[in-house]
Amino acid sequence: MDRLLDSLFPSAESIPETWRLEAPLEQRDYLVNGELRRWDGPLATVRSPVWLKEGGEERQVVLGSAPLLDADTALTALDAAVQAYDKGRGAWPNMRVAERIQHVETFLARMREQRQAVVKLLMWEIGKNLKDSEKEFDRTCDYIVDTINALKDLDRRSSRFELEQGTLGQIRRAPLGVALCMGPYNYPLNETFTTLIPALIMGNTVVFKPAKFGVLLIRPLLEAFRDSFPPGVINVIYGRGRETVSALMASGNVDVFAFIGTHKAASDLKKLHPRPHRLRAALGLDAKNPGIVLPQVDLDNAVEEAVTGALSFNGQRCTALKILFVHEDVVDAFLDKFQRKLAALKPGMPWEPGVALTPLPEPGKVDYLDGLVADATAKGARVLNEGGGQSRGSFFYPALLYPVNQQMRVYHEEQFGPLVPVVPYRDLQTVINYVLDSDYGQQLSLFGNDPATIGSLVDTFANQVGRININAQCQRGPDTYPFNGRKNSAEGTLSVHDALRVFSIRTLVATRFQEANKELISEIIRNRQSSFLTTDYIF
C-alpha cells in the first residue's frame, strides 16, 4: 500500500495531453439578465482533488478561481428573474410550449459542443473518473431530450377540452414563478439539470447557483445559456451560499426551491422565507441506505452489487449503500468475497483507464473518515482489507469495517465516502428496527432468494423508504422512475415526468356549455388569440 500511495499522484508531464491543464482559469463572469457581467470583487480559489509531483514533493493543484458574489449582486440576479416572470405576464411564462421547447433544444445543441471541456473539468474538479464523467454528461443530454418528449406528451393530453356536468373546460399546466436551483457536488451537472431544465421548460424563470465543488465546469455553458434563452429567464450566480442564497430566500421572491444537499441546510434556508406556505420545494437530502443480505442468497451477486453500490464514485452518492447488514450464516463468506472484489478495484487518477478509486474533492474529508475509523476500531471493529483506511493527500483507500454496532458513529452517520460498515445479525427484527427507527428513508436493497421472506420485507419497508431494490444496488435510474424519499431524505418527487409537475400547477379554463360560449372559445382558438387556450398538437 505504501508503494501504491507513493506512485498514486503523477507528474504534470505524465498526464495525457488531452487531459492536461492549461493555465489556471480565473473566472469573473456571471450571468444576469442575458448579460455576462464581470465581477471585480474577491474570488474563491478552486482546488482540485488531484495532487501533482513536483521537485520531489506533492502539491495540490489550483484549478483557478470563481466569483465570490455578495448578497446585493445575487439579488440583482433575482430581480432579473422576477422581472422576466413579471408576475406571470412575462414573455417566457406566456410563450407557447412549442416555442419554449425550441429554446431548450437550441441550448442542448450548444451544450453538446462543450462535452470535452465539461468532462475534463468534471475529472479535475471532483475526481470523477473519465468513464463516469462522460456518462454524466451524456446522461444529462439524454435527460433533456426525455424531458422535451415528456412535455410534448403532457401537452398533447392537455390540448383537448373536457365536458363534465354542463361545464366545458381545458386543463393545462402553468408555471409557478421564480425558481432557485442548487445542485450537489457529486453530480454537479446531472442532478442540477434534473431540476433546472424542467423548471425552465415549464415557463418558470430561474436563478441557478452551481455546486460548491464543480463550479468551474459550468463556465463552458454560460454563453449557451445566454444565447439560448431570453434575458432574465436563466441567471447564474456564484459565491458562498450563506451570504448569497440566504439573501435570496429572505427576499420572499423565490417561489420554487430546488435543492440537493443536507436536510439541515434545506431546513435553515426554508426558514428564511417570509412566506413559507407559498414556497414549493423539491429537495433531495441525506440518506443512510442499508443493504440487507439474507441467509438464502446468491452471494456472488450480493457481493458484486454491494461493492459497486458502496464504492462507485468512492461512495460519494446519496444512493450509495451506506451500511450492510449480513446474516451470521453467510457473513464470513460474504466478507471474504467482498475483500477480493475490493482489492481488484484500481486506484489512480480520473483519466487513467479502468480506474475505480480516485481522490476526494471535499476538504477535510480524509480527516473525517479517519475519525470514523478510529471511533469504530476503538469500539471493537476491525479494518479487514489490506491497506484499508490508509491515505495520501486527498486520497483515502476504502476501509471495510467489521463488526459494526450501534455504539459506533458510522452506524448512524452518513459517511459519504469510501467506508463500508458491515453489521452481523441473527434476528431479522434487528434490521427491521434499524429501518423503522432511522431518520432517513430514501432507499434500501434486499439480497435474497426466499420468496416468503422477500415478500414480507417488501411489505414491511414499503412505508419506510421511497424505493426497494431486490438483488440490486440502490440507484436513481432509470430517470423515468420516481426518485424520492421519506423522513429526512427528500421532499417531493423527481423523475422525467414528475419534475414537470413539480415545477408547474394545473390551471383550468371553464365555461358553461352554451352556444355563445362555444363560439367564443372556438374563435379564440381559431384566431390564435391565446397562448394558453389552444388545441395545438406538438409533434
DOTI-47435 format. One record per residue (C-alpha): residue in three letters; x, y, z. Coordinates in pm, whole numbers, padded with zeros to 5 digits, always signed. Example, Ala and Ser with C-alpha at 12.3 -4.5 7.8 and 13.67 -1.06 7.14 Angstrom:
! residues 2
ALA+01230-00450+00780SER+01367-00106+00714
//
This chain:
! residues 539
MET+00000+00000+00000ASP+00288+00238+00072ARG+00423+00177-00278LEU+00078+00232-00426LEU+00036+00563-00244ASP+00388+00673-00336SER+00308+00624-00704LEU-00052+00746-00692PHE-00012+01113-00784PRO+00154+01182-01121SER+00387+01445-01255ALA+00236+01702-01492GLU+00436+01559-01783SER+00289+01210-01740ILE-00072+01326-01789PRO-00215+01252-02136GLU-00207+01568-02343THR-00586+01563-02398TRP-00648+01597-02026ARG-00361+01823-01924LEU-00443+02151-01756GLU-00371+02479-01919ALA-00315+02790-01709PRO-00545+02829-01408LEU-00884+02966-01506GLU-00968+03296-01341GLN-01341+03318-01384ARG-01503+03652-01315ASP-01814+03609-01531TYR-02164+03555-01403LEU-02492+03567-01597VAL-02765+03818-01521ASN-03048+03939-01744GLY-02896+03795-02060GLU-02553+03952-01999LEU-02223+03802-01893ARG-02118+04051-01629ARG-01770+04086-01484TRP-01712+04058-01111ASP-01424+04273-00986GLY-01457+04168-00624PRO-01295+03882-00430LEU-01255+03536-00578ALA-01273+03187-00428THR-00974+02964-00502VAL-01081+02640-00673ARG-00858+02347-00581SER-00855+02006-00744PRO-00859+01679-00550VAL-00564+01587-00773TRP-00213+01644-00642LEU+00096+01653-00864LYS+00456+01555-00804GLU+00688+01848-00839GLY+01054+01861-00732GLY+01028+01560-00505GLU+00715+01689-00333GLU+00339+01656-00389ARG+00124+01967-00414GLN-00248+02015-00460VAL-00344+02157-00798VAL-00507+02500-00807LEU-00755+02492-01095GLY-00844+02857-01086SER-01090+03085-00912ALA-01458+03173-00918PRO-01652+03486-00817LEU-01744+03539-00454LEU-02052+03746-00524ASP-02202+03943-00239ALA-02568+03944-00137ASP-02652+04263-00327THR-02514+04124-00653ALA-02701+03797-00606LEU-03020+03996-00554THR-02971+04167-00893ALA-02993+03821-01049LEU-03312+03752-00857ASP-03453+04088-00965ALA-03385+03995-01328ALA-03572+03666-01286VAL-03861+03843-01111GLN-03886+04099-01390ALA-03868+03834-01662TYR-04151+03645-01493ASP-04341+03971-01431LYS-04600+03811-01204GLY-04679+03561-01478ARG-04716+03823-01751GLY-04363+03792-01893ALA-04284+03668-02241TRP-04133+03340-02116PRO-04421+03218-01895ASN-04668+03314-02170MET-04474+03159-02453ARG-04630+02865-02631VAL-04496+02529-02518ALA-04356+02450-02862GLU-04156+02774-02857ARG-04009+02705-02513ILE-03910+02361-02635GLN-03725+02521-02926HIS-03522+02734-02684VAL-03426+02428-02480GLU-03332+02238-02796THR-03110+02528-02900PHE-02938+02514-02562LEU-02890+02137-02588ALA-02719+02170-02924ARG-02483+02433-02782MET-02423+02223-02471ARG-02316+01918-02674GLU-02039+02130-02830GLN-01881+02163-02485ARG-01868+01793-02400GLN-01492+01755-02376ALA-01445+02078-02181VAL-01709+01981-01925VAL-01586+01620-01894LYS-01231+01744-01837LEU-01343+01976-01559LEU-01556+01703-01400MET-01241+01493-01364TRP-01022+01775-01236GLU-01278+01940-01006ILE-01443+01645-00832GLY-01218+01349-00918LYS-01482+01158-01112ASN-01322+00904-01347LEU-01332+00952-01722LYS-01595+00688-01789ASP-01832+00823-01526SER-01768+01185-01627GLU-01860+01106-01985LYS-02160+00912-01863GLU-02276+01206-01651PHE-02256+01444-01945ASP-02430+01209-02188ARG-02695+01111-01935THR-02770+01480-01878CYS-02818+01536-02250ASP-03044+01229-02265TYR-03240+01366-01970ILE-03303+01692-02157VAL-03425+01500-02463ASP-03651+01283-02244THR-03787+01593-02071ILE-03875+01751-02405ASN-04054+01436-02516ALA-04237+01406-02184LEU-04357+01765-02211LYS-04481+01702-02565ASP-04682+01404-02437LEU-04816+01608-02147ASP-04914+01896-02372ARG-05086+01667-02622ARG-05304+01527-02344SER-05385+01880-02233SER-05479+02004-02580ARG-05831+01865-02566PHE-06140+02004-02394GLU-06343+01811-02140LEU-06717+01830-02080GLU-06844+01749-01731GLN-07191+01826-01593GLY-07256+02101-01842THR-06917+02265-01790LEU-06666+02283-02075GLY-06308+02304-01959GLN-05948+02280-02061ILE-05683+02188-01802ARG-05326+02287-01876ARG-05015+02327-01666ALA-04885+02673-01583PRO-04553+02781-01426LEU-04516+02871-01060GLY-04286+03172-01075VAL-03919+03219-00990ALA-03716+02906-00913LEU-03390+02885-00722CYS-03195+02576-00834MET-02894+02437-00648GLY-02724+02107-00720PRO-02480+01876-00538TYR-02106+01844-00592ASN-02115+01470-00661TYR-02335+01517-00970PRO-02284+01888-01038LEU-02417+01860-01392ASN-02673+01580-01398GLU-02862+01625-01073THR-02856+02003-01111PHE-03009+01982-01457THR-03281+01742-01342THR-03438+02042-01169LEU-03303+02329-01379ILE-03431+02208-01717PRO-03785+02116-01601ALA-03810+02450-01421LEU-03717+02638-01737ILE-03919+02439-01987MET-04238+02474-01781GLY-04212+02854-01803ASN-04050+02949-01475THR-03759+03191-01460VAL-03453+03068-01275VAL-03164+03170-01055PHE-02905+02894-01066LYS-02615+02857-00824PRO-02363+02585-00916ALA-02241+02331-00661LYS-01960+02427-00421PHE-01728+02179-00595GLY-01783+02156-00968VAL-01822+02530-01005LEU-01587+02589-01298LEU-01742+02321-01518ILE-02049+02543-01566ARG-01831+02814-01724PRO-01825+02649-02071LEU-02207+02660-02070LEU-02259+03025-01977GLU-02264+03151-02337ALA-02507+02872-02430PHE-02741+02982-02152ARG-02707+03346-02253ASP-02771+03287-02621SER-03047+03024-02591PHE-03293+03196-02357PRO-03449+03543-02336PRO-03288+03790-02092GLY-03363+03720-01727VAL-03501+03370-01785ILE-03183+03200-01661ASN-02938+03374-01428VAL-02621+03212-01292ILE-02461+03329-00969TYR-02164+03223-00759GLY-02045+03276-00404ARG-02095+03148-00052GLY-02447+03016-00003ARG-02463+03156+00347GLU-02442+03506+00203THR-02599+03483-00142VAL-02868+03216-00106SER-02975+03336+00237ALA-03043+03680+00090LEU-03242+03531-00199MET-03463+03328+00032ALA-03512+03611+00280SER-03637+03835-00002GLY-03953+03628-00031ASN-03930+03640-00410VAL-03837+03275-00459ASP-04143+03066-00546VAL-03977+02727-00601PHE-03672+02597-00414ALA-03488+02307-00578PHE-03201+02190-00360ILE-02989+01877-00322GLY-02784+01864-00002THR-02833+01810+00370HIS-03170+01830+00543LYS-03026+02077+00795ALA-02917+02320+00525ALA-03252+02287+00347SER-03445+02350+00670ASP-03234+02653+00760LEU-03287+02808+00417LYS-03660+02740+00407LYS-03699+02912+00746LEU-03560+03233+00598HIS-03851+03264+00355PRO-04109+03509+00494ARG-04400+03320+00335PRO-04305+02951+00357HIS-04659+02840+00278ARG-04609+02987-00070LEU-04276+02812-00127ARG-04281+02493-00336ALA-03980+02275-00256ALA-03813+01988-00439LEU-03542+01853-00210GLY-03300+01562-00236LEU-03142+01522+00105ASP-02943+01286+00328ALA-02960+00908+00312LYS-02821+00610+00502ASN-02930+00337+00263PRO-02889-00014+00405GLY-02809-00329+00212ILE-02964-00637+00377VAL-02811-00974+00296LEU-03037-01265+00390PRO-02916-01620+00468GLN-03067-01762+00150VAL-02892-01558-00115ASP-02692-01561-00436LEU-02376-01448-00260ASP-02178-01367-00574ASN-02449-01130-00693ALA-02490-00975-00348VAL-02118-00904-00325GLU-02098-00768-00679GLU-02386-00529-00620ALA-02270-00433-00271VAL-01917-00344-00383THR-02048-00129-00666GLY-02327+00015-00455ALA-02097+00107-00168LEU-01790+00228-00360SER-01896+00362-00700PHE-01752+00715-00718ASN-01587+00642-00383GLY-01926+00607-00212GLN-02000+00977-00273ARG-02358+00924-00386CYS-02679+00981-00195THR-02796+00647-00337ALA-02484+00460-00222LEU-02518+00165+00012LYS-02403+00325+00338ILE-02433+00026+00572LEU-02454-00350+00514PHE-02642-00594+00737VAL-02525-00951+00669HIS-02670-01263+00829GLU-02429-01455+01051ASP-02469-01771+00844VAL-02314-01609+00537VAL-02112-01319+00678ASP-01771-01490+00666ALA-01812-01593+00304PHE-01954-01251+00218LEU-01659-01068+00372ASP-01406-01294+00202LYS-01561-01236-00141PHE-01605-00865-00071GLN-01238-00819+00015ARG-01128-00992-00304LYS-01358-00771-00515LEU-01240-00461-00330ALA-00873-00550-00384ALA-00938-00565-00760LEU-01059-00203-00774LYS-00792+00011-00937PRO-00681+00333-00763GLY-00548+00620-00968MET-00614+00946-01143PRO-00953+01006-01310TRP-00823+00992-01668GLU-00641+00660-01626PRO-00810+00361-01796GLY-01005+00133-01565VAL-00963+00349-01254ALA-01235+00299-00993LEU-01091+00474-00685THR-00995+00840-00712PRO-00910+01135-00483LEU-01185+01303-00281PRO-01284+01664-00360GLU-01416+01771-00020PRO-01160+01945+00206GLY-01131+01774+00542LYS-01297+01455+00417VAL-00996+01233+00479ASP-00973+01355+00839TYR-01346+01295+00887LEU-01319+00939+00756ASP-01013+00879+00975GLY-01223+00985+01272LEU-01499+00737+01186VAL-01246+00456+01151ALA-01077+00545+01481ASP-01413+00555+01658ALA-01521+00219+01516THR-01193+00041+01591ALA-01187+00180+01945LYS-01530+00021+01998GLY-01449-00325+01863ALA-01450-00310+01484ARG-01154-00408+01265VAL-01041-00289+00925LEU-01046-00618+00736ASN-00898-00529+00399GLU-00527-00478+00345GLY-00441-00109+00337GLY-00795-00008+00432GLY-00812+00345+00567GLN-00465+00448+00455SER-00448+00786+00285ARG-00227+01028+00098GLY-00329+01387+00044SER-00689+01380-00079PHE-00692+01004-00146PHE-00845+00759+00103TYR-00822+00388+00033PRO-01156+00217+00115ALA-01192+00056+00456LEU-01412-00249+00520LEU-01520-00224+00885TYR-01643-00528+01078PRO-01818-00597+01311VAL-02002-00267+01339ASN-02256-00199+01613GLN-02489+00078+01720GLN-02236+00234+01960MET-02026+00346+01663ARG-02068+00675+01478VAL-02052+00505+01137TYR-02362+00305+01230HIS-02562+00630+01235GLU-02376+00895+01034GLU-02387+00919+00656GLN-02017+00879+00576PHE-02050+00987+00209GLY-01715+00830+00130PRO-01528+00500+00088LEU-01610+00340+00422VAL-01806+00013+00422PRO-01955-00074+00764VAL-02081-00433+00796VAL-02319-00531+01077PRO-02368-00903+01151TYR-02717-01006+01260ARG-02900-01320+01368ASP-03251-01187+01428LEU-03405-01010+01126GLN-03601-00790+01364THR-03275-00611+01443VAL-03252-00496+01083ILE-03621-00410+01066ASN-03588-00192+01378TYR-03292-00010+01223VAL-03500+00089+00921LEU-03808+00175+01127ASP-03611+00395+01367SER-03389+00563+01107ASP-03424+00934+01040TYR-03370+00857+00672GLY-03588+00684+00418GLN-03452+00710+00068GLN-03386+00350-00045LEU-03269+00008+00064SER-03151-00312-00103LEU-03265-00666-00024PHE-03042-00957-00124GLY-03206-01299-00103ASN-03398-01565-00292ASP-03662-01684-00045PRO-03997-01553-00178ALA-04174-01554+00157THR-03902-01353+00332ILE-03857-01106+00049GLY-04232-01058+00013SER-04273-00997+00384LEU-03986-00745+00394VAL-04123-00557+00094ASP-04448-00509+00284THR-04260-00404+00597PHE-04042-00147+00421ALA-04283-00010+00157ASN-04395+00260+00400GLN-04041+00339+00514VAL-03840+00420+00201GLY-03902+00556-00148ARG-03755+00260-00334ILE-03687-00104-00253ASN-03425-00276-00469ILE-03433-00655-00486ASN-03095-00819-00555ALA-02967-00488-00688GLN-02783-00186-00551CYS-02963+00139-00468GLN-02973+00378-00762ARG-03158+00669-00915GLY-03223+00548-01270PRO-03392+00494-01499ASP-03487+00862-01496THR-03845+00778-01591TYR-03891+00611-01249PRO-03980+00827-00946PHE-03689+00944-00732ASN-03797+01048-00384GLY-03764+00960-00019ARG-03932+00969+00318LYS-03845+01122+00656ASN-03534+01345+00629SER-03431+01213+00288ALA-03643+01414+00046GLU-03936+01642-00022GLY-04127+01598-00345THR-04069+01351-00625LEU-03842+01382-00925SER-03840+01187-01250VAL-03866+01294-01611HIS-04245+01306-01572ASP-04274+01414-01208ALA-04033+01708-01241LEU-04260+01873-01498ARG-04539+01860-01242VAL-04321+01977-00953PHE-04243+02299-01139SER-04595+02373-01255ILE-04958+02381-01143ARG-05275+02268-01315THR-05488+02561-01427LEU-05846+02523-01550VAL-06028+02744-01801ALA-06400+02666-01782THR-06733+02791-01915ARG-07092+02680-01928PHE-07159+02459-02229GLN-07374+02706-02421GLU-07376+02805-02787ALA-07240+03157-02732ASN-06958+03028-02512LYS-06871+02753-02758GLU-06846+03008-03038LEU-06633+03237-02820ILE-06386+02962-02733SER-06376+02842-03094GLU-06294+03189-03221ILE-06015+03236-02965ILE-05859+02908-03074ARG-05918+02960-03444ASN-05758+03305-03444ARG-05480+03200-03202GLN-05572+03478-02964SER-05441+03290-02658SER-05117+03103-02592PHE-05274+02916-02302LEU-05612+02831-02452THR-05511+02624-02752THR-05560+02290-02919ASP-05217+02287-03084TYR-05077+01937-03115ILE-04697+01921-03084PHE-04530+01657-03297
//
